[in-house]
Amino acid sequence: MTAPAPPRFDEPWQAQLFALTVALSEAGHFSWPDWAQAFGATLKRHGADRALDGEADYYAAWLETLEALLDTGGFAGREEAGRIRAAWEEAYLTTPHGAPVRLRSA
């Protein structure tokens, strides 16, 4: 029997998202079967309107699912995640090319 192919990552954040999800599951924050069920539901919902591309759509659904599990588990609320995402986006957009991206101190 041949080993399954490793996941395909088009961008570093996708690999980081995958690793974070695995680490949170292994730490007991949610079970992998619960993850798979929630992710499948997200993919189904996303694919109801149009065909998914299997790349960017896949990881957008992955991120949405992880955020939902962290919210319902009480680990990180959606509002908090939104504030952090907005802060990273601002930092990314205002950082000169080639410089490290850093969040401003609160």
Contact map, one row per residue, 1 for C-alpha under 8 A:
1110000000000000000000000000000000000000000000000000000000000000000000000000000000000000000000000000000000
1111000000000000000000000000000000000000000000000000000000000000000000000000000000000000000000000000000000
1111100000000000000000000000000000000000000000000000000000000000000000000000000000000000000000000000000000
0111110000000000000000000000000000000000000000000000000000000000000000000000000000000000000000000000000000
0011111000000000000000000000000000000000000000000000000000000000000000000000000000000000000000000000000000
0001111100000000000000000000000000000000000000000000000000000000000000000000000000000000000000000000000000
0000111110000000000000000000000000000000000000000000000000000000000000000000000000000000000000000000000000
0000011111000000000000000000000000000000000000000000000000000000000000000000000000000000000000000000000000
0000001111110110000000000000000000000000000000000000000000000000000000000000000000000000000000000000000000
0000000111110100000000000000000000000000000000000000001000000000000000000000000000000000000000000000000000
0000000011111110000000000000000000000000000000000000000000000000000000000000000000000000000000000000000000
0000000011111111000000000000000000000000000000000000000000000000000000000000000000000000000000000000000000
0000000000111111100000000000000000000000000000000000000000000000000000000000000000000000000000000000000000
0000000011111111110000000000000000000000000000000000000000100000000000000000000000000000000000000000000000
0000000010111111111000000000000000000000000000000000000000000000000000000000000000000000000000000000000000
0000000000011111111100000000000000000000000000000000000000000000000000000000000000000000000000000000000000
0000000000001111111110000000000000000000000000000000000000000010000000000000000000000000000000000000000000
0000000000000111111111000000000000000000000000000000000000000000000000000000000000000000000000000000000000
0000000000000011111111100000000000000000000000000000000000000000000000000000000000000000000000000000000000
0000000000000001111111110000000000000000000000000000000000000000000000000000000000000000000000000000000000
0000000000000000111111111000000000000000000000000000000000000000010000000000000000000000000000000000000000
0000000000000000011111111100000000000000000000000000000000000000000000000000000000000000000000000000000000
0000000000000000001111111110000000000000000000000000000000000000000000000000000000000000000000000000000000
0000000000000000000111111111110000000000000000000000000000000000000000000000000000000000000000000000000000
0000000000000000000011111111111100000000000000000000000000000000000000000000000000000000000000000000000000
0000000000000000000001111111101000000000000000000000000000000000000000000000000000000000000000000000000000
0000000000000000000000111111100000000000000000000000000000000000000000000000000000000000000000000000000000
0000000000000000000000011111111000000000000000000000000000000000000000000000000000000000000000000000000000
0000000000000000000000011111111000000000000000000000000000000000000000001000000000000000000000000000000000
0000000000000000000000011001111101100000000000000000000000000000000010000000000000000000000000000000000000
0000000000000000000000001101111111100000000000000000000000000000000000000000000000000000000000000000000000
0000000000000000000000001000011111110000000000000000000000000000000000000000000000000000000000000000000000
0000000000000000000000000000001111111000000000000000000000000000000000000000000000000000000000000000000000
0000000000000000000000000000011111111100000000000000000000000000000000000000000000000000000000000000000000
0000000000000000000000000000011111111110000000000000000000000000100010000000000000000000000000000000000000
0000000000000000000000000000000111111111000000000000000000000000000000000000000000000000000000000000000000
0000000000000000000000000000000011111111100000000000000000000000000000000000000000000000000000000000000000
0000000000000000000000000000000001111111110000000000000000000000100000000000000000000000000000000000000000
0000000000000000000000000000000000111111111000000000000000001100100000000000000000000000000000000000000000
0000000000000000000000000000000000011111111100000000000000000000000000000000000000000000000000000000000000
0000000000000000000000000000000000001111111110000000000000000000000000000000000000000000000000000000000000
0000000000000000000000000000000000000111111111000000000000001101100000000000000000000000000000000000000000
0000000000000000000000000000000000000011111111100000000001001000000000000000000000000000000000000000000000
0000000000000000000000000000000000000001111111110000000000000000000000000000000000000000000000000000000000
0000000000000000000000000000000000000000111111111000000000000000000000000000000000000000000000000000000000
0000000000000000000000000000000000000000011111111101000000001000000000000000000000000000000000000000000000
0000000000000000000000000000000000000000001111111111000000000000000000000000000000000000000000000000000000
0000000000000000000000000000000000000000000111111110000000000000000000000000000000000000000000000000000000
0000000000000000000000000000000000000000000011111110000000000000000000000000000000000000000000000000000000
0000000000000000000000000000000000000000000001111111000000000000000000000000000000000000000000000000000000
0000000000000000000000000000000000000000000000111111100000000000000000000000000000000000000000000000000000
0000000000000000000000000000000000000000000001100111110011000000000000000000000000000000000000000000000000
0000000000000000000000000000000000000000000000000011111111000000000000000000000000000000000000000000000000
0000000000000000000000000000000000000000000000000001111111000000000000000000000000000000000000000000000000
0000000001000000000000000000000000000000000000000000111111100000000000000000000000000000000000000000000000
0000000000000000000000000000000000000000000000000000111111110000000000000000000000000000000000000000000000
0000000000000000000000000000000000000000000000000001111111111000000000000000000000000000000000000000000000
0000000000000000000000000000000000000000001000000001111111111100000000000000000000000000000000000000000000
0000000000000100000000000000000000000000000000000000001111111110000000000000000000000000000000000000000000
0000000000000000000000000000000000000000000000000000000111111111000000000000000000000000000000000000000000
0000000000000000000000000000000000000010011001000000000011111111100000000000000000000000000000000000000000
0000000000000000000000000000000000000010010000000000000001111111110000000000000000000000000000000000000000
0000000000000000100000000000000000000000000000000000000000111111111000000000000000000000000000000000000000
0000000000000000000000000000000000000000010000000000000000011111111100000000000000000000000000000000000000
0000000000000000000000000000000000100110010000000000000000001111111110000000000000000000000000000000000000
0000000000000000000010000000000000000000000000000000000000000111111111000000000000000000000000000000000000
0000000000000000000000000000000000000000000000000000000000000011111111100001110010000000000000000000000000
0000000000000000000000000000000000000000000000000000000000000001111111110000010000000000000000000000000000
0000000000000000000000000000010000100000000000000000000000000000111111111000000000000000000000000000000000
0000000000000000000000000000000000000000000000000000000000000000011111111111100000000000000000000000000000
0000000000000000000000000000000000000000000000000000000000000000001111111111110000000000000000000000000000
0000000000000000000000000000000000000000000000000000000000000000000111111110100000000000000000000000000000
0000000000000000000000000000100000000000000000000000000000000000000011111111000000000000000000000000000000
0000000000000000000000000000000000000000000000000000000000000000000001111111100000000000000000000000000000
0000000000000000000000000000000000000000000000000000000000000000000001111111100000000000000000000000000000
0000000000000000000000000000000000000000000000000000000000000000001001101111110110000000000000000000000000
0000000000000000000000000000000000000000000000000000000000000000001001110111111110000000000000000000000000
0000000000000000000000000000000000000000000000000000000000000000001100100001111111000000000000000000000000
0000000000000000000000000000000000000000000000000000000000000000000000000000111111100000000000000000000000
0000000000000000000000000000000000000000000000000000000000000000000000000001111111110000000000000000000000
0000000000000000000000000000000000000000000000000000000000000000001000000001111111111000000000000000000000
0000000000000000000000000000000000000000000000000000000000000000000000000000011111111100000000000000000000
0000000000000000000000000000000000000000000000000000000000000000000000000000001111111110000000000000000000
0000000000000000000000000000000000000000000000000000000000000000000000000000000111111111000000000000000000
0000000000000000000000000000000000000000000000000000000000000000000000000000000011111111100000000000000000
0000000000000000000000000000000000000000000000000000000000000000000000000000000001111111110000000000000000
0000000000000000000000000000000000000000000000000000000000000000000000000000000000111111111000000000001000
0000000000000000000000000000000000000000000000000000000000000000000000000000000000011111111100000000011000
0000000000000000000000000000000000000000000000000000000000000000000000000000000000001111111110000000000000
0000000000000000000000000000000000000000000000000000000000000000000000000000000000000111111111000000000000
0000000000000000000000000000000000000000000000000000000000000000000000000000000000000011111111100000111100
0000000000000000000000000000000000000000000000000000000000000000000000000000000000000001111111100000110000
0000000000000000000000000000000000000000000000000000000000000000000000000000000000000000111111100000000000
0000000000000000000000000000000000000000000000000000000000000000000000000000000000000000011111110000000000
0000000000000000000000000000000000000000000000000000000000000000000000000000000000000000001111111011100000
0000000000000000000000000000000000000000000000000000000000000000000000000000000000000000000001111110000000
0000000000000000000000000000000000000000000000000000000000000000000000000000000000000000000000111110000000
0000000000000000000000000000000000000000000000000000000000000000000000000000000000000000000000011111000000
0000000000000000000000000000000000000000000000000000000000000000000000000000000000000000000000111111100000
0000000000000000000000000000000000000000000000000000000000000000000000000000000000000000000000100111110000
0000000000000000000000000000000000000000000000000000000000000000000000000000000000000000001100100011111000
0000000000000000000000000000000000000000000000000000000000000000000000000000000000000001001100000001111100
0000000000000000000000000000000000000000000000000000000000000000000000000000000000000011001000000000111110
0000000000000000000000000000000000000000000000000000000000000000000000000000000000000000001000000000011111
0000000000000000000000000000000000000000000000000000000000000000000000000000000000000000000000000000001111
0000000000000000000000000000000000000000000000000000000000000000000000000000000000000000000000000000000111
